[in-house]
């Protein structure tokens, strides 16, 4: 299972790095910054579609990626995957709105640190869901009357 998780991690890393090279290369080749501005939209859309598509096929990509680190029942994994899939799609829409309606300096601030802050806040907001479904090896406390 560790090999599968490592494969998934490196696959996503290679995809993200490849996208940076492709979109950065297109930006330099065409002298057009729109390609760099499209990259977060394309990547977030791809991640959202992968997560939601996995759910539609009755698979759970997040469980595959994080299942060794955290034990949860399938219902918890489904909810977490749905939340992250929708979050990535929302980030893609938000990126489109910001880069098409705001100045370049505003978009740069949105891109960094804006997207990072949004992602951290969203991830922390998922902690109660994960705690609700988390399985522990500890026995429950004894009943006191």
N, C-alpha and C positions, 0 to 999 in steps of 0.2 A: 504494500500500500504506500510505503514511503516513496518508492520509485514512481508511482503514479502521481503523487502530490508534487514531487520534484519536476516531473515531466510537465505537468500543468503549469507550475510556477514559471519554468523556463520558457514554455510556449508563450504564455502571456507576456513575459519580459521581451522575448524576441519579436512578438507582434508589435508591442509598444515601441520598441527601438526601431523596428523596420518602418513603422508609420512615421516616426520622427524623421528618419532619413528620407522617406518618400516625400512627405509634405515639405520638409525643409529644402530638399532638392528641387521640388517644383517651384517653391518660392524663389529660390536663387535663379533657376533657369528662366522663369518667366518674369522675374522682377515684380512679383505680385504677392503682397502680404496676405491676401485672402486665403491662400493655401494653408498658411500657419494658423490662421483664425478658424479654418474648417476642421483642423485636426482634432480638437477636443470634441467637436460635434460628432465626427465620424467614430472616434474611439469610444465615447460614452454611449452612443447609439449601439455600437457593436457589442459592448459589454452588457447593456440592457437587453438586447435581443438574445444574446447567448444565455443569459440567466432566465429570462422569461420563456424562451424557446425550450430550454431544458425542462422547465416546469411543465410546459405544454406536452412534452414527450414523456412525462412522468419520470424524469431524471432530476437530479439535484446537484448542479455544478458546485454550489457553495459547500455542500456536504463532502463532495469529492475533494475539494481544495482544503477544507478546514476540519474534516471529520476526525482526524487524529488529534487535533489540538483541543477540541471541545466535543463532548458527547451530548447530543440532544435527540429527542424523538423526531421522526420524520415530519410531524406537524410543525415543530419549531423551525426546522430547516426550510420547510416550504414557506412559512411566513417571512423568515429572514431573507430568503432568496427573492420572494416577491417584493419586499421592501427595497432591497438593493437594486433589483431590476428596474423598478419604477423610478428610484432615485437617479440612476444613470440616465434614463430617458429624460427625466426632468432637467438634469444638468445639460444634456444636449440641447434641449429647447431653450434653456436659459442662455447658453453660450450663443446660440443663433440670435436671440433677441439683443443681447448686449453688443455683440460685434457689429450687428447691422444698424443699431440705433444710437450707439454711443461713440465718443471719440476714441481714437486709438490708445491714448494714455489711460482712459477709463477701462478699456478692454484689457490692457496689460495688467492693471491692478486687479481686475476681476479674475484674470487667468492665474496670477500669482500675486498675492496670497489668497485671493477670494475663493477659488475652487478648493484649495487646500483647507481653508477654514470651514467651508461648507461641508466638506467630506468628513472632517474630524468631528464637527458638531453632530452630523447625521449618525456617524458611527457610535458616538457616545449615547445618542438617543436610542440606539438599538440595544443597549446594555440591559434595560429592564426586560425586554423580550427574551434575550439570551439567558438571563438569570431565571426567568420563569420556567424555561424548558430545560435548563442545564441539569444534567445527571451528575451526581457525585458518588464517590465510593464510600463516603462517610455514612454511617448508620444514623437514622433519625434520633434526635435527643429522646431520652426516656420520658414517658408520660408521668407527670406529677399531678397528684390529686390533692 
